[in-house]
Amino acid sequence: MGGGGGGGGGYGRISKKWVGFVTAIWVQSIAGNNYTFANYSGALKTVMQYDQTQLNNLGVAKDVGKSFGLVAGFLADYMPTWAILLIGALEGLVGYGVQYLVVSQRVGRLPFWQMGLALGLGGNSTTWMNTAVLVTCMRNFPHSRGTVTGMLKGYIGLSTAIFTQLCTALFTSEASAFLLLLTFLPAIICFVAIAFLGEVSPSCSHEEDAEEQSNFTILNTISMGLAFYLLTFTLIANFFPISPFGNKLFAQVLLLFLLAPLAVPFKLFFNKFTKDHSPARLKVDETTTPLLLGGKDHGQQGGEPNQRQFLDNMENGHEESLVGTEEQCLVMDDVPILTHQHLDDPTSLDNQQQQPERARKTGVPALGEDHTLLDALQTIDFWLLFFSFLCGVGTGITAINNLGQIGEAQGYSDVSLFISLISIWGFFGRIGAGAISEYYVRKAAVPRPVWMALSQVFLLVGYILFAVAAPGSLYIGSIVVGICYGVHISITVPTASELFGLKHFGIVYNFLILNLPLGSFLFSGLLAGWLYDREAAKSPQVGYEHLGMVQLMASKESNSSSSMGWASSSDPQTCTGAHCFFSVFMVMAGMCAVGFVLNIILMLRIRPLYQSLYGPNGTAQRKKSPQLTRM
């Protein structure tokens, strides 16, 4: 993917990288449209007169749109970042624009296949935005993969709450207004990001890497403040009336939180002009230039001594090497990325250069090296990661898609609070898992799948809470599902990049997230829809008085079916009672048990790789690591 490498000196390169990361945060803040289906599914069901199975199949169509993320992942290696973002913006305009026209009844009822296509386009728009942002930022910050993934994935999870609260505060809670916001806001933000987001060479010194960690700490603090602010307002608004002025004030503060990450590039800009003396740029003479530009005209033999000289300069603490120029930090295909272990252990460079030669002899890359998608598909480890991911996010997307009907079955007329809870706590799960896994992988080389295994245990408990439907279980279950779903999203991405490399990361990542449409089809389209309709046909009015049946009936009588998140009372397929989703969630709890076992197996298999990447001996440890089994 092309993009912005230009810029002369080190500070220009660094500033460009951080401005691009801030715009990436903004893109992720509005790219979670795929998770907002419950906000308008009830209105869509009423306008189109669908039963629950049809509605769930539309949810599947939305998630199937993610299957075409393979196209975005493949093209990410050939198209610039701006082109990937542009495609995502245009798809969102069309997909959500059609849904807005239908729900607002500005056009007549469309055939089911056309609605499915519209939802598929809307869902697919997210994959282009995610691919552009993740691939670019992972390549810009390869030494902080967990932190980068956790933050970016955290904001996309938080975007559901941002959309919901902004729409309610500034406009109305009507589903048509919400869809209008989904139609235009993501496109506008993508056009802004096109101007700033592009690939920039990663850090090339200890000082720059330390500066990165400091900046990430600032951004994490801002992000946590935003999440707590959203959580506080959501809870207050649920129990106390908020005046129109209060809503507008909330929206203004929320926008300030979203602008706050600009503090990092402003800080860099300020430092550039306030330092007594700027670090001198490392001079690039005729001897070193061929290596730093890839050495293709001079051969491998001429490049190695010069790269060794560059490393020696850094080891000797030469001040001028701390902030390199664009050319010095440029990482080409045949020049290994310099990680912490590479800088601390010069012998690891020799091992790094020997690995491509070993790959050419065996024909199959070792784990930790760059894999094509076909290479990755030949490994047991990829399929362990794939199916453990399915057990987590495949079941989680079912809970999210059906939250409107789950709440209705338990007697809640409005589930916007639970949607926001899943979104906000999903953010905590994503950003927390990213930061914690990054800390322990650096400190003790702990394989990241350990955290996915732990989350499977808690997710199992959350599904059991949904199944038994005890008083208050929907609150606790929403929090647990949100956190655990976020952990899976945040951990799987850097794990895949560590196992299979960054060169073809876009297509490998998009193949992994096929679990979203696959899980939605298996657990939501087939399992949940069929079981729900069967239970509704048997006894649609089984009581749930202790959870607010009076409130539900009053809402039905007032014909408030246009509210976000629940269906019309005239629907004969409405099911009320604990039995509606009991079987669904017990099956999904069983899948979490399977996912736990798969993650434990994966963790045990890839421990040698993590020791070689992050252990005390760095990459030199790979020579002593046992060969990992392949299919």
ZAMARGU-4260 file (C-alpha; in steps of 0.2 Angstrom, whole numbers, plus 5000, padded with zeros to 4 digits):
<rodrens>
0) 5000/5000/5000 | 5007/5016/4995 | 5006/5031/5005 | 5016/5044/5012 | 5033/5041/5015
5) 5039/5058/5009 | 5044/5072/5020 | 5062/5076/5024 | 5069/5075/5041 | 5065/5064/5056
10) 5053/5076/5065 | 5043/5078/5049 | 5042/5059/5047 | 5037/5057/5065 | 5024/5071/5065
15) 5016/5064/5049 | 5015/5047/5057 | 5006/5053/5072 | 4994/5065/5063 | 4990/5050/5052
20) 4987/5039/5068 | 4975/5052/5075 | 4965/5052/5059 | 4965/5033/5060 | 4957/5035/5077
25) 4943/5046/5070 | 4940/5033/5056 | 4938/5019/5069 | 4927/5030/5079 | 4914/5030/5065
30) 4918/5014/5057 | 4908/5003/5069 | 4892/5004/5059 | 4892/4985/5057 | 4888/4984/5076
35) 4873/4996/5076 | 4860/4984/5068 | 4851/4983/5084 | 4848/5001/5085 | 4836/5001/5070
40) 4832/4982/5067 | 4815/4984/5075 | 4810/4999/5064 | 4816/4989/5049 | 4807/4974/5054
45) 4791/4984/5056 | 4792/4994/5040 | 4796/4978/5029 | 4785/4967/5039 | 4798/4954/5042
50) 4797/4939/5054 | 4812/4936/5066 | 4821/4923/5054 | 4820/4936/5039 | 4827/4950/5051
55) 4841/4938/5057 | 4845/4934/5039 | 4847/4952/5035 | 4859/4953/5049 | 4868/4939/5041
60) 4869/4948/5025 | 4876/4963/5034 | 4890/4952/5041 | 4892/4943/5025 | 4898/4959/5018
65) 4913/4957/5028 | 4918/4941/5018 | 4922/4953/5004 | 4936/4960/5015 | 4947/4948/5007
70) 4946/4959/4992 | 4951/4974/5002 | 4965/4964/5010 | 4972/4958/4994 | 4972/4976/4986
75) 4980/4983/5002 | 4997/4977/4995 | 4994/4986/4978 | 4983/5001/4981 | 4987/5017/4992
80) 4978/5020/5008 | 4968/5034/5001 | 4960/5023/4988 | 4955/5010/5001 | 4947/5023/5011
85) 4938/5030/4996 | 4930/5014/4992 | 4924/5011/5010 | 4916/5028/5010 | 4907/5026/4994
90) 4900/5009/4999 | 4894/5016/5015 | 4885/5030/5007 | 4876/5018/4995 | 4872/5004/5008
95) 4866/5015/5022 | 4858/5027/5011 | 4846/5014/5004 | 4842/5008/5022 | 4838/5026/5027
100) 4827/5029/5012 | 4817/5013/5016 | 4815/5015/5035 | 4810/5034/5032 | 4798/5027/5020
105) 4804/5039/5006 | 4804/5024/4995 | 4792/5009/4994 | 4796/4992/5001 | 4811/4984/4992
110) 4813/4965/4988 | 4821/4955/5001 | 4837/4952/4990 | 4839/4971/4987 | 4838/4974/5006
115) 4851/4961/5009 | 4862/4969/4995 | 4861/4986/5004 | 4865/4979/5021 | 4879/4969/5013
120) 4887/4985/5005 | 4885/4994/5022 | 4894/4980/5031 | 4907/4978/5018 | 4912/4997/5019
125) 4918/4993/5036 | 4931/4981/5030 | 4939/4994/5018 | 4940/5006/5032 | 4947/4994/5044
130) 4960/4987/5032 | 4966/5004/5027 | 4968/5009/5045 | 4975/4993/5053 | 4987/4988/5039
135) 4994/5006/5038 | 4996/5009/5057 | 5003/4991/5060 | 5016/4995/5048 | 5020/5012/5055
140) 5021/5005/5073 | 5027/4987/5071 | 5035/4988/5089 | 5018/4992/5097 | 5006/4980/5089
145) 4996/4976/5104 | 4994/4994/5109 | 4990/5000/5091 | 4977/4986/5089 | 4969/4988/5106
150) 4967/5007/5103 | 4960/5006/5085 | 4949/4991/5088 | 4943/5000/5105 | 4937/5015/5096
155) 4928/5005/5083 | 4919/4996/5097 | 4916/5013/5105 | 4909/5020/5089 | 4892/5012/5092
160) 4890/5022/5108 | 4896/5037/5100 | 4884/5036/5086 | 4869/5032/5097 | 4873/5046/5110
165) 4877/5059/5097 | 4861/5055/5087 | 4850/5056/5102 | 4858/5071/5109 | 4859/5081/5093
170) 4844/5075/5083 | 4832/5062/5089 | 4831/5044/5094 | 4821/5039/5078 | 4829/5025/5068
175) 4828/5035/5052 | 4839/5049/5059 | 4851/5037/5065 | 4853/5029/5048 | 4855/5046/5040
180) 4870/5049/5052 | 4877/5032/5047 | 4875/5037/5029 | 4885/5053/5029 | 4896/5055/5044
185) 4908/5040/5040 | 4910/5046/5022 | 4915/5064/5028 | 4928/5057/5041 | 4936/5045/5028
190) 4938/5060/5016 | 4947/5069/5030 | 4958/5054/5033 | 4963/5053/5015 | 4973/5069/5016
195) 4984/5063/5031 | 4984/5044/5033 | 4998/5035/5024 | 5013/5023/5027 | 5028/5031/5035
200) 5043/5021/5040 | 5043/5015/5058 | 5054/5020/5073 | 5073/5016/5070 | 5080/5020/5088
205) 5077/5017/5106 | 5074/5036/5109 | 5060/5036/5096 | 5053/5020/5102 | 5052/5027/5120
210) 5044/5043/5113 | 5031/5031/5105 | 5027/5023/5121 | 5025/5040/5130 | 5013/5046/5116
215) 5003/5030/5117 | 5001/5033/5136 | 4994/5050/5132 | 4982/5043/5120 | 4977/5028/5131
220) 4973/5041/5145 | 4962/5051/5133 | 4953/5035/5127 | 4949/5029/5144 | 4943/5046/5149
225) 4931/5046/5134 | 4925/5029/5138 | 4921/5033/5156 | 4912/5049/5150 | 4901/5040/5139
230) 4897/5027/5152 | 4893/5040/5165 | 4882/5049/5153 | 4873/5033/5147 | 4869/5028/5165
235) 4863/5045/5170 | 4852/5047/5154 | 4844/5030/5157 | 4838/5035/5175 | 4836/5053/5174
240) 4828/5065/5161 | 4841/5075/5152 | 4836/5093/5145 | 4839/5097/5127 | 4853/5109/5133
245) 4861/5095/5143 | 4861/5084/5127 | 4869/5097/5117 | 4882/5101/5131 | 4886/5082/5131
250) 4888/5081/5113 | 4900/5096/5113 | 4911/5088/5126 | 4911/5072/5117 | 4917/5081/5101
255) 4931/5088/5112 | 4936/5071/5118 | 4937/5065/5100 | 4948/5080/5095 | 4960/5078/5110
260) 4971/5065/5102 | 4978/5080/5092 | 4988/5084/5108 | 5001/5071/5102 | 5006/5079/5085
265) 5004/5096/5093 | 5016/5091/5107 | 5029/5085/5094 | 5027/5101/5084 | 5030/5111/5099
270) 5045/5101/5104 | 5053/5104/5087 | 5053/5123/5090 | 5057/5124/5108 | 5072/5112/5110
275) 5088/5121/5112 | 5096/5111/5098 | 5087/5098/5087 | 5096/5081/5085 | 5107/5082/5070
280) 5102/5071/5055 | 5113/5056/5052 | 5123/5060/5036 | 5120/5048/5022 | 5136/5046/5012
285) 5138/5036/4996 | 5143/5021/5005 | 5128/5019/5015 | 5115/5025/5003 | 5113/5009/4992
290) 5110/4999/5008 | 5097/5010/5015 | 5088/5011/4998 | 5087/4992/4998 | 5104/4988/4991
295) 5097/4980/4975 | 5110/4987/4964 | 5124/4982/4975 | 5119/4965/4981 | 5117/4958/4998
300) 5136/4957/5001 | 5139/4975/5000 | 5124/4979/5011 | 5128/4969/5026 | 5143/4979/5033
305) 5134/4996/5030 | 5119/4990/5040 | 5131/4983/5054 | 5139/5000/5054 | 5122/5009/5056
310) 5118/4997/5071 | 5136/5001/5078 | 5132/5019/5078 | 5116/5016/5088 | 5124/5004/5100
315) 5138/5017/5103 | 5125/5030/5108 | 5129/5043/5094 | 5117/5057/5096 | 5115/5060/5078
320) 5107/5042/5075 | 5093/5044/5088 | 5081/5053/5075 | 5085/5047/5058 | 5079/5054/5042
325) 5066/5047/5031 | 5079/5037/5020 | 5087/5030/5035 | 5072/5023/5043 | 5064/5017/5027
330) 5061/4998/5028 | 5062/4989/5011 | 5057/4971/5007 | 5074/4964/5008 | 5080/4974/5024
335) 5074/4967/5041 | 5064/4978/5053 | 5075/4982/5068 | 5066/4977/5083 | 5071/4980/5101
340) 5080/4963/5101 | 5089/4967/5085 | 5096/4983/5092 | 5101/4975/5109 | 5108/4959/5101
345) 5118/4962/5085 | 5120/4943/5082 | 5101/4942/5079 | 5104/4952/5063 | 5113/4937/5055
350) 5099/4925/5061 | 5086/4937/5053 | 5095/4937/5036 | 5097/4918/5037 | 5079/4914/5039
355) 5073/4919/5021 | 5087/4907/5015 | 5080/4893/5025 | 5062/4897/5019 | 5068/4896/5001
360) 5076/4879/5004 | 5060/4871/5013 | 5047/4880/5003 | 5037/4884/5018 | 5040/4900/5030
365) 5043/4896/5048 | 5031/4904/5060 | 5036/4922/5063 | 5041/4925/5045 | 5030/4933/5032
370) 5017/4921/5025 | 5006/4923/5010 | 4988/4918/5014 | 4991/4901/5006 | 5006/4898/5017
375) 4996/4902/5032 | 4981/4891/5027 | 4994/4876/5027 | 4997/4878/5046 | 4988/4870/5060
380) 4991/4886/5070 | 4981/4897/5058 | 4966/4885/5060 | 4967/4884/5079 | 4967/4903/5079
385) 4953/4904/5066 | 4941/4892/5075 | 4945/4899/5093 | 4941/4916/5085 | 4924/4909/5079
390) 4919/4903/5096 | 4922/4920/5103 | 4917/4933/5090 | 4905/4922/5080 | 4894/4919/5095
395) 4897/4937/5101 | 4890/4945/5085 | 4874/4934/5088 | 4871/4942/5105 | 4874/4959/5098
400) 4862/4957/5083 | 4848/4949/5093 | 4850/4961/5108 | 4834/4970/5103 | 4824/4954/5104
405) 4833/4948/5119 | 4828/4964/5128 | 4810/4963/5122 | 4809/4945/5128 | 4814/4950/5145
410) 4802/4964/5146 | 4812/4979/5141 | 4804/4991/5129 | 4821/5000/5125 | 4838/4992/5124
415) 4848/5007/5119 | 4856/5006/5136 | 4862/4988/5134 | 4868/4992/5116 | 4879/5006/5124
420) 4885/4995/5138 | 4891/4982/5126 | 4899/4995/5115 | 4908/5004/5130 | 4913/4989/5139
425) 4919/4981/5123 | 4930/4996/5121 | 4938/4993/5139 | 4940/4975/5133 | 4949/4980/5117
430) 4960/4993/5124 | 4964/4984/5140 | 4968/4968/5131 | 4980/4977/5119 | 4989/4986/5133
435) 4990/4971/5145 | 4995/4958/5132 | 5009/4971/5126 | 5015/4973/5143 | 5016/4954/5147
440) 5023/4949/5130 | 5037/4962/5132 | 5040/4957/5151 | 5039/4938/5150 | 5035/4933/5132
445) 5018/4927/5137 | 5008/4921/5121 | 4994/4933/5118 | 4981/4918/5116 | 4982/4916/5135
450) 4970/4931/5136 | 4958/4924/5124 | 4957/4908/5134 | 4953/4918/5149 | 4940/4928/5140
455) 4932/4912/5134 | 4928/4907/5152 | 4920/4924/5156 | 4911/4924/5140 | 4903/4906/5144
460) 4897/4914/5161 | 4890/4929/5152 | 4880/4917/5140 | 4873/4907/5155 | 4867/4924/5162
465) 4858/4928/5146 | 4851/4910/5146 | 4844/4910/5164 | 4837/4928/5162 | 4837/4932/5181
470) 4833/4949/5186 | 4847/4961/5181 | 4856/4948/5171 | 4855/4958/5155 | 4865/4972/5163
475) 4879/4960/5169 | 4878/4949/5154 | 4880/4964/5142 | 4895/4970/5151 | 4903/4953/5151
480) 4900/4950/5133 | 4906/4967/5128 | 4922/4965/5137 | 4926/4947/5131 | 4921/4951/5113
485) 4933/4966/5114 | 4947/4955/5120 | 4945/4943/5106 | 4945/4957/5093 | 4960/4965/5101
490) 4971/4949/5104 | 4968/4940/5087 | 4975/4954/5076 | 4992/4956/5084 | 4993/4937/5086
495) 4991/4934/5067 | 5004/4947/5063 | 5017/4939/5074 | 5013/4922/5068 | 5012/4926/5049
500) 5021/4943/5047 | 5016/4960/5041 | 5019/4959/5023 | 5003/4951/5018 | 4994/4955/5034
505) 4979/4963/5026 | 4973/4948/5017 | 4977/4936/5032 | 4967/4948/5044 | 4952/4949/5032
510) 4952/4930/5030 | 4951/4928/5049 | 4936/4940/5051 | 4926/4929/5039 | 4922/4922/5057
515) 4909/4937/5058 | 4898/4932/5044 | 4901/4913/5047 | 4897/4915/5065 | 4882/4926/5061
520) 4875/4914/5048 | 4878/4898/5060 | 4872/4905/5077 | 4861/4920/5072 | 4853/4916/5055
525) 4851/4897/5057 | 4851/4894/5076 | 4844/4909/5085 | 4831/4914/5071 | 4824/4896/5070
530) 4824/4893/5089 | 4816/4910/5092 | 4802/4908/5080 | 4799/4890/5086 | 4797/4897/5104
535) 4786/4912/5099 | 4774/4900/5089 | 4772/4889/5105 | 4769/4903/5118 | 4772/4921/5113
540) 4765/4929/5129 | 4774/4919/5143 | 4776/4931/5157 | 4790/4942/5162 | 4781/4953/5174
545) 4796/4955/5186 | 4806/4963/5173 | 4794/4976/5167 | 4780/4969/5157 | 4769/4983/5162
550) 4782/4995/5154 | 4782/4984/5138 | 4763/4984/5136 | 4762/5002/5138 | 4775/5005/5125
555) 4766/4993/5113 | 4750/5003/5116 | 4758/5019/5112 | 4764/5012/5095 | 4782/5016/5098
560) 4789/5004/5086 | 4800/5017/5078 | 4811/5018/5093 | 4828/5011/5091 | 4831/4993/5096
565) 4814/4983/5097 | 4800/4976/5086 | 4782/4981/5083 | 4769/4973/5095 | 4758/4969/5080
570) 4771/4956/5075 | 4763/4938/5078 | 4781/4931/5080 | 4785/4941/5096 | 4791/4930/5110
575) 4791/4934/5128 | 4800/4924/5142 | 4816/4916/5147 | 4813/4901/5135 | 4815/4912/5120
580) 4834/4912/5119 | 4838/4899/5133 | 4843/4885/5120 | 4853/4898/5109 | 4864/4904/5123
585) 4867/4886/5131 | 4874/4881/5114 | 4884/4896/5113 | 4891/4893/5130 | 4896/4876/5124
590) 4905/4884/5110 | 4915/4894/5122 | 4921/4879/5131 | 4927/4872/5114 | 4936/4889/5111
595) 4945/4888/5128 | 4952/4871/5123 | 4958/4877/5106 | 4966/4893/5114 | 4976/4882/5126
600) 4982/4871/5112 | 4987/4886/5102 | 4996/4894/5117 | 5006/4878/5120 | 5011/4876/5102
605) 5017/4894/5099 | 5026/4897/5116 | 5043/4893/5107 | 5040/4907/5094 | 5036/4920/5108
610) 5051/4915/5117 | 5061/4918/5101 | 5053/4934/5098 | 5052/4942/5115 | 5062/4930/5126
615) 5079/4935/5135 | 5089/4929/5120 | 5078/4938/5107 | 5078/4931/5089 | 5094/4922/5092
620) 5083/4910/5102 | 5075/4904/5086 | 5090/4893/5082 | 5086/4883/5098 | 5067/4882/5096
625) 5059/4866/5090 | 5051/4866/5073 | 5033/4869/5074 | 5022/4856/5066 | 5013/4860/5050
630) 4998/4851/5041
</rodrens>
